[in-house]
Amino acid sequence: MPFPEGSIIVKDSFAVTESGEVMSGPMFLIEKKEKGFNPSSKDWLFMMLKPDGRL
């Protein structure tokens, strides 16, 4: 399914410790950029946002 330029997909994640505690994991974001931005990634920009807000 082709996505138009400017599309953004967000995927959250989490981890569960051995004691059953649930912890936030990084959030993954991808953005469809203009044609030619990065042909090897089919023009997607990949980012990861850590739970503390760092990229």
Contacts in CASP RR format, 6 or more apart in sequence:
PFRMAT RR
TARGET T0000
AUTHOR 0000-0000-0000
METHOD contacts of the structure
MODEL  1
MPFPEGSIIVKDSFAVTESGEVMSGPMFLIEKKEKGFNPSSKDWLFMMLK
PDGRL
3 9 0 8 1.000
3 32 0 8 1.000
4 32 0 8 1.000
5 32 0 8 1.000
5 33 0 8 1.000
5 34 0 8 1.000
5 35 0 8 1.000
5 43 0 8 1.000
6 31 0 8 1.000
6 32 0 8 1.000
6 33 0 8 1.000
7 31 0 8 1.000
7 32 0 8 1.000
8 29 0 8 1.000
8 30 0 8 1.000
8 31 0 8 1.000
8 32 0 8 1.000
9 29 0 8 1.000
9 30 0 8 1.000
10 27 0 8 1.000
10 28 0 8 1.000
10 29 0 8 1.000
11 27 0 8 1.000
11 28 0 8 1.000
11 29 0 8 1.000
12 24 0 8 1.000
12 25 0 8 1.000
12 27 0 8 1.000
12 28 0 8 1.000
13 25 0 8 1.000
13 26 0 8 1.000
13 27 0 8 1.000
13 28 0 8 1.000
14 22 0 8 1.000
14 23 0 8 1.000
14 24 0 8 1.000
14 25 0 8 1.000
15 22 0 8 1.000
15 23 0 8 1.000
15 25 0 8 1.000
16 22 0 8 1.000
16 23 0 8 1.000
17 23 0 8 1.000
23 51 0 8 1.000
24 51 0 8 1.000
25 50 0 8 1.000
25 51 0 8 1.000
26 48 0 8 1.000
26 49 0 8 1.000
26 50 0 8 1.000
26 51 0 8 1.000
27 48 0 8 1.000
27 49 0 8 1.000
28 46 0 8 1.000
28 47 0 8 1.000
28 48 0 8 1.000
28 49 0 8 1.000
29 46 0 8 1.000
29 47 0 8 1.000
29 48 0 8 1.000
29 49 0 8 1.000
30 44 0 8 1.000
30 45 0 8 1.000
30 46 0 8 1.000
30 47 0 8 1.000
31 44 0 8 1.000
31 45 0 8 1.000
31 47 0 8 1.000
32 43 0 8 1.000
32 44 0 8 1.000
33 43 0 8 1.000
33 44 0 8 1.000
33 45 0 8 1.000
34 43 0 8 1.000
35 43 0 8 1.000
36 43 0 8 1.000
37 43 0 8 1.000
37 45 0 8 1.000
38 44 0 8 1.000
38 45 0 8 1.000
47 55 0 8 1.000
48 55 0 8 1.000
49 55 0 8 1.000
END
